[in-house]
Structure formats: structure tokens, C-alpha cells
Amino acid sequence: MQVFADLTEFAAHAGQPLGETDYLTITQESVNLFAEATGDHQWIHTDPERAARESPYKAPIAHGFLTLSLAPKLLAELYRVDTVKLGVNYGANKIRFANAVPVGSQLRMKAWLHHVEPQNSNESTNGVRAIIECVFEVAGEQKPACVAELVVLLFE
């Protein structure tokens, strides 16, 4: 984990890697919970028997947006800014789901801090808008599962 004392130190890190996480296992339970939360119960995610028979992956796969939704959790494993009181997901400039994430596979994320610019919500708040590139990798696969350029707001 990289620890930055404040947003000035964090901004000075722009253009550099934030690191890579440990692998985590994608479980059928997490896929089912995501399906329940989003209403996306497509069989390729939630029906292991049918997926084994009919899917080109021969197993159920995680929703692309489940993979992407792991970004805040995984980013929290990579860096912290000690003075930040509030962080907000602001959006994404680019998202591509380039490969499947089969249930039971190991997933990790690599991240780079592209750039940081001032972002003030009001005169009493010091904040930044950070662009972070996140690459989600499945163990044993050369092609990433997801590449996303995320925008986060951080306020001291």
C-alpha cells in the first residue's frame, strides 16, 4: 500500500503506478449477489449447469460490471491519502470488457495514476480530480478482463 501524506503528495505521484493487488477469487455467491442487486439474472452468470453445457467458457462468468465494481475495494488496497475525508466516484472516461472472468478464477487489478487536477466543491474544501487507469487481470490469461479509466474526486 502506498500512503500519501496529503493531496499535494498524491498529485506529485501523477504519471506513476499505484501498484497491483493480490488475487481474489470470484465466487458463484458473489456473482449471484450481484445479479440479485442489479436484476441481471442472465443464465451465463447464474446457471452453472447451463453455462457448463452452452457457454463458450464452459462455466458461469462474472458480470462485466461486477468486475468493474471491485475497483473501489481494490484501489483501497493500493493507496491511501491520510488527509482525505471524502472520496467520490465521479465517472469513467473509458471502459472496455475485453475478456471473461469465469467463476472460480483469480482476479487482480493494476492501477496507474494518470493525472491529478484541482477540484474544489466550495471555497472551504481542498480537493482534486484524479484519473486512474485500472487493468483487471485474470490469472493465466494474457488479455485483461477489463480496462477502465476512472475519475475520482478526493477532498481534504
Backbone as ProteinMPNN parsed JSONL, in Angstrom:
{"seq_chain_A": "MQVFADLTEFAAHAGQPLGETDYLTITQESVNLFAEATGDHQWIHTDPERAARESPYKAPIAHGFLTLSLAPKLLAELYRVDTVKLGVNYGANKIRFANAVPVGSQLRMKAWLHHVEPQNSNESTNGVRAIIECVFEVAGEQKPACVAELVVLLFE", "coords_chain_A": {"N_chain_A": [[0.84, -1.188, 0.0], [0.544, 2.166, -0.893], [1.117, 5.115, 0.844], [0.076, 8.362, 1.075], [0.829, 11.558, 2.324], [-0.751, 13.836, 1.948], [-2.949, 15.583, -0.374], [-1.308, 17.052, -2.061], [1.096, 15.623, -2.111], [0.077, 13.267, -3.198], [-0.76, 14.193, -5.735], [1.716, 14.785, -6.833], [2.563, 12.308, -7.522], [1.516, 11.7, -9.93], [1.356, 10.137, -13.125], [2.641, 7.845, -12.494], [2.85, 4.36, -11.401], [0.356, 2.922, -9.223], [0.372, 0.443, -8.237], [-0.193, -3.137, -7.787], [-2.815, -5.38, -6.904], [-3.312, -8.152, -4.613], [-4.389, -11.391, -5.724], [-7.873, -12.19, -5.952], [-10.535, -14.487, -5.393], [-13.155, -15.127, -7.605], [-16.351, -15.826, -6.818], [-19.234, -17.994, -7.146], [-21.24, -17.267, -5.424], [-20.761, -14.471, -5.029], [-21.278, -13.579, -7.611], [-23.988, -14.298, -7.865], [-25.105, -12.681, -5.848], [-24.552, -10.157, -6.912], [-26.112, -10.319, -9.223], [-28.625, -10.405, -8.05], [-28.714, -7.886, -6.825], [-28.639, -6.179, -9.042], [-30.536, -7.067, -10.807], [-29.844, -8.476, -13.046], [-30.062, -11.417, -14.227], [-29.067, -13.122, -16.157], [-28.518, -16.272, -17.667], [-25.87, -17.03, -18.228], [-24.416, -16.059, -16.179], [-25.655, -16.945, -13.818], [-26.521, -19.609, -13.876], [-24.986, -22.372, -13.384], [-25.043, -25.055, -14.409], [-26.265, -24.864, -16.98], [-24.479, -23.034, -18.118], [-22.163, -24.595, -18.166], [-22.873, -26.413, -20.128], [-23.662, -24.833, -22.416], [-22.236, -22.438, -22.694], [-19.465, -20.726, -24.199], [-17.369, -20.568, -22.455], [-17.595, -22.631, -20.738], [-18.339, -22.498, -18.121], [-19.992, -20.539, -15.591], [-19.793, -16.942, -15.822], [-18.504, -13.899, -14.394], [-20.385, -10.875, -14.158], [-19.602, -8.143, -16.282], [-19.821, -5.613, -15.133], [-19.711, -6.291, -12.46], [-17.039, -7.004, -12.153], [-15.884, -4.461, -12.695], [-17.03, -3.045, -10.574], [-15.52, -3.798, -8.432], [-13.417, -2.082, -8.294], [-13.273, 0.227, -6.378], [-12.857, -1.159, -3.89], [-10.488, -2.551, -4.477], [-8.737, -0.46, -5.174], [-8.543, 0.74, -2.697], [-6.864, -1.013, -1.461], [-4.496, -0.387, -2.608], [-3.706, 2.336, -2.319], [-3.635, 5.19, -0.067], [-4.64, 8.365, 1.084], [-3.717, 10.314, 3.624], [-4.951, 12.705, 4.561], [-7.415, 12.841, 3.342], [-10.873, 13.22, 3.545], [-13.148, 12.595, 2.214], [-14.094, 10.652, -0.524], [-15.186, 10.339, -3.882], [-16.741, 8.498, -6.427], [-16.57, 9.63, -9.599], [-16.923, 9.104, -12.265], [-16.243, 7.658, -15.505], [-13.842, 7.709, -18.091], [-13.217, 5.883, -20.052], [-14.18, 2.526, -20.633], [-13.595, -0.853, -21.071], [-14.56, -4.157, -21.642], [-12.744, -6.729, -22.061], [-12.286, -9.445, -21.804], [-13.549, -12.526, -20.474], [-14.467, -13.314, -17.059], [-14.315, -16.107, -15.53], [-16.288, -17.889, -13.106], [-14.709, -18.848, -10.131], [-12.217, -18.165, -10.945], [-9.083, -16.358, -10.522], [-8.652, -12.995, -9.785], [-7.049, -9.872, -10.256], [-6.019, -6.429, -9.811], [-4.287, -3.889, -11.525], [-3.028, -0.591, -11.217], [-2.629, 2.803, -12.362], [-1.751, 6.136, -11.745], [-2.843, 8.54, -13.655], [-3.267, 11.451, -14.098], [-3.707, 14.427, -12.079], [-5.867, 16.968, -11.068], [-6.895, 20.205, -9.779], [-9.917, 20.326, -7.844], [-12.456, 21.834, -6.519], [-15.131, 21.78, -4.258], [-16.264, 23.771, -2.813], [-15.283, 26.961, -1.385], [-14.141, 26.342, 1.076], [-13.107, 23.846, 0.928], [-10.52, 21.665, -0.007], [-9.73, 19.965, -2.874], [-9.229, 17.292, -5.321], [-9.385, 16.112, -8.706], [-8.876, 13.01, -9.895], [-7.444, 10.943, -12.378], [-7.462, 7.604, -12.915], [-6.033, 4.75, -14.219], [-7.213, 1.528, -14.482], [-6.498, -1.86, -14.635], [-7.84, -4.953, -14.938], [-6.928, -8.186, -14.285], [-7.029, -11.643, -15.116], [-5.81, -14.509, -13.615], [-3.494, -16.432, -15.429], [-4.388, -15.66, -17.913], [-3.664, -13.825, -20.872], [-4.889, -11.619, -22.012], [-6.462, -8.747, -20.702], [-9.265, -8.657, -18.406], [-10.796, -6.404, -17.993], [-10.417, -2.991, -18.766], [-10.216, 0.167, -17.488], [-10.602, 3.646, -17.363], [-10.834, 5.514, -14.759], [-12.483, 8.143, -12.963], [-11.984, 9.922, -10.078], [-12.992, 11.843, -7.267], [-11.381, 13.536, -4.691], [-11.379, 14.817, -1.427], [-10.078, 17.014, 1.04]], "CA_chain_A": [[0.0, 0.0, 0.0], [1.232, 3.455, -0.905], [0.46, 6.082, 1.716], [0.421, 9.746, 0.759], [0.519, 12.408, 3.471], [-1.823, 14.763, 1.605], [-3.25, 15.616, -1.806], [-0.148, 17.586, -2.774], [1.994, 14.478, -2.313], [-0.622, 12.38, -4.123], [-0.701, 14.805, -7.07], [3.098, 14.675, -7.307], [2.749, 10.925, -7.968], [0.865, 11.556, -11.242], [2.182, 9.528, -14.158], [3.343, 6.683, -11.939], [1.962, 3.274, -10.975], [-0.098, 2.805, -7.838], [0.706, -0.914, -7.841], [-1.106, -4.216, -8.146], [-3.394, -6.037, -5.737], [-3.271, -9.611, -4.554], [-5.511, -12.017, -6.416], [-9.038, -12.606, -5.186], [-11.31, -15.498, -6.096], [-14.517, -14.754, -7.985], [-17.196, -16.943, -6.418], [-20.615, -18.004, -7.647], [-22.036, -16.496, -4.47], [-20.648, -13.038, -5.318], [-21.974, -13.353, -8.876], [-25.42, -14.355, -7.586], [-25.476, -11.48, -5.09], [-24.536, -9.038, -7.856], [-27.298, -10.497, -10.066], [-29.784, -10.021, -7.243], [-28.678, -6.434, -6.616], [-28.817, -5.433, -10.296], [-31.619, -7.624, -11.613], [-29.288, -9.114, -14.237], [-30.013, -12.845, -13.916], [-28.791, -13.885, -17.371], [-28.056, -17.623, -17.323], [-24.409, -17.2, -18.337], [-23.871, -15.676, -14.878], [-26.307, -17.507, -12.636], [-26.914, -21.013, -14.041], [-23.752, -23.122, -13.64], [-25.258, -26.245, -15.246], [-26.471, -24.428, -18.361], [-23.225, -22.438, -18.583], [-21.243, -25.703, -18.471], [-23.317, -27.038, -21.384], [-23.902, -23.965, -23.562], [-21.356, -21.271, -22.761], [-18.128, -20.981, -24.748], [-16.411, -20.581, -21.346], [-17.853, -23.897, -20.032], [-18.58, -22.168, -16.718], [-20.581, -19.199, -15.48], [-18.826, -15.843, -15.78], [-18.907, -12.708, -13.651], [-20.859, -9.73, -14.918], [-18.555, -7.153, -16.501], [-19.932, -4.537, -14.155], [-19.232, -6.806, -11.174], [-15.586, -6.822, -12.199], [-15.615, -3.032, -12.566], [-17.459, -2.565, -9.26], [-14.484, -4.118, -7.455], [-12.371, -1.046, -8.329], [-13.061, 0.944, -5.113], [-12.264, -2.067, -2.908], [-9.105, -2.857, -4.844], [-7.952, 0.772, -5.055], [-8.278, 0.952, -1.264], [-5.73, -1.868, -1.104], [-3.284, 0.124, -3.256], [-3.233, 3.642, -1.842], [-4.397, 5.975, 0.901], [-4.185, 9.733, 1.309], [-4.051, 10.483, 5.04], [-5.796, 13.864, 4.856], [-8.686, 12.797, 2.614], [-12.06, 12.96, 4.364], [-14.241, 12.147, 1.357], [-13.778, 10.25, -1.893], [-16.403, 10.129, -4.657], [-16.605, 8.008, -7.799], [-17.12, 10.692, -10.438], [-17.291, 8.546, -13.566], [-15.208, 6.954, -16.263], [-13.603, 8.2, -19.441], [-13.217, 4.71, -20.93], [-14.308, 1.203, -20.025], [-13.661, -1.942, -22.042], [-14.588, -5.505, -21.08], [-12.027, -7.407, -23.14], [-12.172, -10.877, -21.582], [-14.457, -13.036, -19.447], [-13.957, -13.686, -15.738], [-15.071, -17.293, -15.107], [-16.431, -18.155, -11.681], [-13.604, -19.664, -9.629], [-10.921, -17.634, -11.381], [-8.376, -15.406, -9.675], [-8.662, -11.669, -10.409], [-6.328, -8.807, -9.571], [-6.063, -5.156, -10.511], [-3.134, -2.995, -11.553], [-3.514, 0.775, -11.39], [-1.688, 3.894, -12.607], [-2.302, 7.476, -11.543], [-2.534, 9.294, -14.875], [-3.039, 12.848, -13.731], [-4.494, 14.977, -10.985], [-6.113, 18.399, -11.237], [-7.694, 20.754, -8.669], [-11.38, 20.175, -7.906], [-12.992, 22.36, -5.264], [-16.589, 21.792, -4.182], [-16.554, 25.127, -2.324], [-14.038, 27.635, -1.003], [-13.57, 25.812, 2.31], [-12.683, 22.474, 0.689], [-9.439, 21.419, -0.949], [-9.964, 18.678, -3.496], [-8.634, 17.006, -6.622], [-9.982, 15.131, -9.619], [-7.785, 12.116, -10.304], [-7.715, 9.958, -13.42], [-6.731, 6.384, -12.562], [-6.25, 3.628, -15.137], [-7.306, 0.25, -13.786], [-6.474, -3.032, -15.506], [-8.235, -6.152, -14.205], [-6.296, -9.346, -14.909], [-7.382, -12.978, -14.658], [-4.607, -15.356, -13.564], [-3.344, -17.365, -16.532], [-4.869, -15.07, -19.166], [-2.84, -12.721, -21.351], [-5.761, -10.489, -22.31], [-7.128, -8.302, -19.481], [-10.719, -8.789, -18.342], [-11.384, -5.065, -18.064], [-9.533, -1.824, -18.676], [-11.092, 1.305, -17.216], [-10.015, 4.909, -16.951], [-11.799, 6.006, -13.786], [-12.321, 9.512, -12.451], [-12.374, 10.009, -8.673], [-12.82, 13.133, -6.581], [-10.89, 13.371, -3.321], [-11.449, 16.097, -0.708], [-9.471, 17.074, 2.373]], "C_chain_A": [[0.876, 1.239, 0.0], [0.426, 4.429, -0.053], [1.004, 7.458, 1.377], [-0.027, 10.618, 1.92], [-0.673, 13.318, 3.19], [-2.022, 14.769, 0.092], [-2.111, 16.19, -2.633], [0.829, 16.466, -3.091], [1.385, 13.481, -3.303], [-0.516, 12.91, -5.548], [0.699, 14.704, -7.663], [3.403, 13.278, -7.84], [2.157, 10.689, -9.364], [1.858, 11.031, -12.273], [2.9, 8.272, -13.709], [2.356, 5.587, -11.526], [1.563, 3.398, -9.51], [0.148, 1.389, -7.321], [-0.287, -1.933, -8.359], [-1.58, -4.899, -6.878], [-3.02, -7.511, -5.726], [-4.445, -10.133, -5.372], [-6.653, -12.276, -5.434], [-9.84, -13.58, -6.04], [-12.713, -14.976, -6.369], [-15.41, -15.97, -7.726], [-18.579, -16.862, -7.061], [-21.518, -17.208, -6.714], [-21.963, -14.999, -4.766], [-21.347, -12.684, -6.63], [-23.482, -13.344, -8.649], [-25.904, -13.127, -6.813], [-25.51, -10.254, -5.994], [-25.769, -9.113, -8.769], [-28.547, -10.057, -9.316], [-29.852, -8.499, -7.078], [-29.023, -5.656, -7.881], [-29.994, -5.906, -11.138], [-31.151, -8.285, -12.893], [-29.055, -10.593, -13.929], [-29.743, -13.693, -15.154], [-28.119, -15.212, -17.004], [-26.547, -17.781, -17.367], [-23.699, -16.809, -17.031], [-24.383, -16.559, -13.747], [-26.704, -18.982, -12.733], [-25.689, -21.858, -14.393], [-23.939, -24.336, -14.555], [-25.429, -25.859, -16.717], [-25.192, -23.829, -18.935], [-22.215, -23.522, -18.954], [-21.587, -26.346, -19.813], [-23.227, -26.094, -22.582], [-22.942, -22.787, -23.72], [-20.027, -21.626, -23.416], [-17.054, -21.057, -23.659], [-16.537, -21.846, -20.506], [-18.018, -23.712, -18.528], [-19.322, -20.839, -16.686], [-19.475, -18.151, -15.395], [-19.399, -14.686, -14.963], [-19.44, -11.663, -14.623], [-19.669, -8.78, -15.127], [-18.593, -6.054, -15.456], [-19.618, -5.001, -12.733], [-17.725, -6.626, -11.098], [-15.24, -5.354, -11.957], [-15.955, -2.527, -11.162], [-16.468, -2.911, -8.149], [-13.409, -3.035, -7.364], [-12.217, -0.293, -7.009], [-12.407, 0.087, -4.037], [-10.789, -2.294, -3.206], [-8.218, -1.619, -4.786], [-7.612, 1.056, -3.595], [-7.149, 0.067, -0.755], [-4.417, -1.297, -1.63], [-2.782, 1.453, -2.699], [-4.19, 4.253, -0.828], [-3.787, 7.359, 0.955], [-4.661, 10.104, 2.709], [-5.015, 11.62, 5.328], [-7.161, 13.832, 4.177], [-9.818, 12.385, 3.547], [-13.196, 12.377, 3.55], [-13.707, 11.814, -0.026], [-15.068, 9.912, -2.616], [-16.03, 9.555, -6.018], [-17.31, 9.008, -8.702], [-17.549, 10.177, -11.809], [-16.129, 7.816, -14.2], [-15.068, 7.604, -17.631], [-13.675, 7.073, -20.451], [-13.406, 3.464, -20.088], [-14.389, 0.202, -21.164], [-13.628, -3.262, -21.284], [-14.026, -6.431, -22.159], [-11.962, -8.925, -22.992], [-13.121, -11.284, -20.461], [-13.708, -13.337, -18.153], [-14.782, -14.882, -15.258], [-15.148, -17.399, -13.586], [-15.326, -19.137, -11.268], [-12.245, -19.136, -10.027], [-10.373, -16.63, -10.373], [-8.257, -14.087, -10.433], [-7.82, -10.71, -9.577], [-6.435, -7.546, -10.413], [-4.71, -4.455, -10.403], [-3.662, -1.589, -11.814], [-2.364, 1.758, -11.561], [-2.415, 5.206, -12.381], [-1.905, 8.323, -12.743], [-2.253, 10.753, -14.579], [-4.035, 13.296, -12.68], [-4.647, 16.467, -11.244], [-6.976, 18.908, -10.087], [-9.194, 20.578, -8.92], [-11.926, 20.648, -6.564], [-14.508, 22.374, -5.298], [-17.083, 23.126, -3.628], [-15.247, 25.721, -1.809], [-13.392, 27.063, 0.258], [-13.043, 24.383, 2.154], [-11.556, 22.427, -0.322], [-9.655, 20.04, -1.541], [-9.255, 18.534, -4.823], [-9.538, 16.054, -7.401], [-8.82, 14.305, -10.138], [-8.28, 11.152, -11.369], [-6.823, 8.755, -13.133], [-7.065, 5.306, -13.584], [-6.173, 2.341, -14.338], [-7.347, -0.876, -14.814], [-6.744, -4.254, -14.636], [-7.715, -7.362, -14.963], [-6.787, -10.64, -14.269], [-6.102, -13.816, -14.71], [-4.619, -16.347, -14.721], [-3.812, -16.846, -17.879], [-3.955, -13.918, -19.58], [-3.658, -11.457, -21.584], [-6.468, -10.047, -21.025], [-8.641, -8.494, -19.564], [-11.385, -7.436, -18.556], [-10.267, -4.036, -17.978], [-10.454, -0.62, -18.528], [-10.276, 2.514, -16.789], [-11.046, 5.6, -16.067], [-11.448, 7.414, -13.313], [-12.835, 9.513, -11.015], [-12.123, 11.414, -8.163], [-12.403, 12.84, -5.151], [-10.856, 14.734, -2.66], [-10.841, 15.973, 0.677], [-10.397, 17.824, 3.318]], "O_chain_A": [[1.821, 1.354, 0.781], [-0.789, 4.553, -0.209], [2.212, 7.694, 1.389], [-1.128, 10.447, 2.443], [-1.505, 13.55, 4.067], [-1.34, 14.045, -0.633], [-1.968, 15.839, -3.805], [1.332, 16.372, -4.21], [2.091, 12.92, -4.141], [-0.214, 12.151, -6.47], [0.847, 14.552, -8.875], [4.399, 13.087, -8.538], [2.286, 9.596, -9.914], [3.027, 11.418, -12.296], [3.683, 7.698, -14.464], [1.171, 5.855, -11.327], [2.316, 3.903, -8.677], [0.137, 1.157, -6.113], [-1.105, -1.651, -9.235], [-0.843, -4.989, -5.896], [-2.485, -8.043, -6.699], [-5.382, -9.393, -5.671], [-6.432, -12.544, -4.253], [-9.822, -13.5, -7.269], [-13.376, -14.449, -5.476], [-15.236, -17.018, -8.348], [-19.028, -15.789, -7.466], [-22.455, -16.551, -7.165], [-22.991, -14.322, -4.758], [-21.941, -11.612, -6.749], [-24.183, -12.48, -9.177], [-26.981, -12.598, -7.088], [-26.393, -9.407, -5.861], [-26.395, -8.092, -9.054], [-29.424, -9.409, -9.887], [-30.925, -7.904, -7.181], [-29.632, -4.589, -7.804], [-30.403, -5.224, -12.077], [-31.971, -8.625, -13.745], [-27.994, -10.975, -13.436], [-30.141, -14.856, -15.203], [-27.253, -15.256, -16.13], [-25.993, -18.586, -16.619], [-22.546, -17.174, -16.804], [-23.637, -16.887, -12.825], [-27.182, -19.547, -11.75], [-25.386, -22.043, -15.572], [-23.078, -24.614, -15.39], [-24.809, -26.458, -17.596], [-24.85, -24.076, -20.092], [-21.492, -23.386, -19.941], [-20.696, -26.773, -20.548], [-22.768, -26.498, -23.65], [-22.861, -22.204, -24.801], [-19.513, -22.725, -23.204], [-15.955, -21.551, -23.907], [-15.688, -22.112, -19.655], [-17.855, -24.658, -17.757], [-19.281, -20.089, -17.661], [-18.363, -18.439, -14.953], [-20.614, -14.519, -14.859], [-18.998, -11.581, -15.769], [-18.827, -8.637, -14.241], [-17.558, -5.614, -14.954], [-19.289, -4.175, -11.882], [-17.199, -6.15, -10.092], [-14.401, -5.041, -11.113], [-15.248, -1.676, -10.622], [-16.566, -2.375, -7.044], [-12.578, -3.065, -6.456], [-11.085, -0.176, -6.538], [-11.501, 0.549, -3.343], [-9.947, -2.238, -2.31], [-7.058, -1.717, -4.386], [-6.528, 1.553, -3.289], [-6.543, 0.366, 0.273], [-3.344, -1.674, -1.159], [-1.574, 1.675, -2.616], [-5.365, 3.895, -0.742], [-2.568, 7.514, 0.881], [-5.864, 10.198, 2.955], [-5.822, 11.518, 6.252], [-7.984, 14.716, 4.417], [-9.749, 11.367, 4.236], [-14.101, 11.745, 4.095], [-12.963, 12.592, -0.623], [-15.951, 9.272, -2.045], [-15.122, 10.052, -6.684], [-18.518, 9.21, -8.581], [-18.437, 10.751, -12.441], [-15.173, 7.415, -13.537], [-16.057, 7.999, -18.248], [-14.137, 7.269, -21.576], [-12.872, 3.35, -18.985], [-15.156, 0.384, -22.109], [-12.791, -3.47, -20.405], [-14.748, -6.861, -23.058], [-11.62, -9.623, -23.947], [-13.454, -10.471, -19.598], [-12.501, -13.579, -18.147], [-15.834, -14.699, -14.646], [-14.206, -17.048, -12.874], [-15.05, -20.117, -11.961], [-11.224, -19.596, -9.514], [-11.086, -16.129, -9.505], [-7.816, -14.061, -11.582], [-7.871, -10.731, -8.348], [-6.876, -7.578, -11.562], [-4.081, -4.432, -9.346], [-4.634, -1.415, -12.549], [-1.284, 1.587, -10.996], [-3.568, 5.362, -12.785], [-0.764, 8.772, -12.84], [-1.139, 11.236, -14.782], [-5.051, 12.648, -12.427], [-3.684, 17.149, -11.594], [-7.712, 18.13, -9.48], [-9.668, 20.669, -10.052], [-11.857, 19.916, -5.576], [-15.112, 22.903, -6.231], [-18.193, 23.558, -3.939], [-14.219, 25.045, -1.801], [-12.202, 27.282, 0.485], [-12.588, 23.778, 3.124], [-11.624, 23.069, -1.37], [-9.755, 19.055, -0.81], [-8.746, 19.504, -5.385], [-10.334, 15.306, -6.834], [-7.891, 14.837, -10.746], [-9.383, 10.614, -11.278], [-5.597, 8.864, -13.109], [-8.234, 4.983, -13.795], [-5.208, 2.092, -13.617], [-8.143, -0.84, -15.753], [-5.984, -4.556, -13.717], [-8.021, -7.544, -16.141], [-6.942, -10.729, -13.051], [-5.4, -13.829, -15.721], [-5.622, -17.019, -14.966], [-3.648, -17.527, -18.89], [-3.523, -13.13, -18.739], [-3.166, -10.348, -21.374], [-7.023, -10.889, -20.32], [-9.221, -8.494, -20.65], [-12.416, -7.341, -19.222], [-9.308, -4.191, -17.223], [-11.356, -0.411, -19.339], [-9.374, 2.41, -15.957], [-12.005, 6.195, -16.559], [-10.283, 7.81, -13.271], [-13.983, 9.148, -10.762], [-11.173, 12.083, -8.569], [-13.0, 11.997, -4.48], [-10.368, 15.701, -3.245], [-11.045, 14.989, 1.388], [-10.077, 17.989, 4.495]]}, "name": "protein", "num_of_chains": 1, "seq": "MQVFADLTEFAAHAGQPLGETDYLTITQESVNLFAEATGDHQWIHTDPERAARESPYKAPIAHGFLTLSLAPKLLAELYRVDTVKLGVNYGANKIRFANAVPVGSQLRMKAWLHHVEPQNSNESTNGVRAIIECVFEVAGEQKPACVAELVVLLFE"}
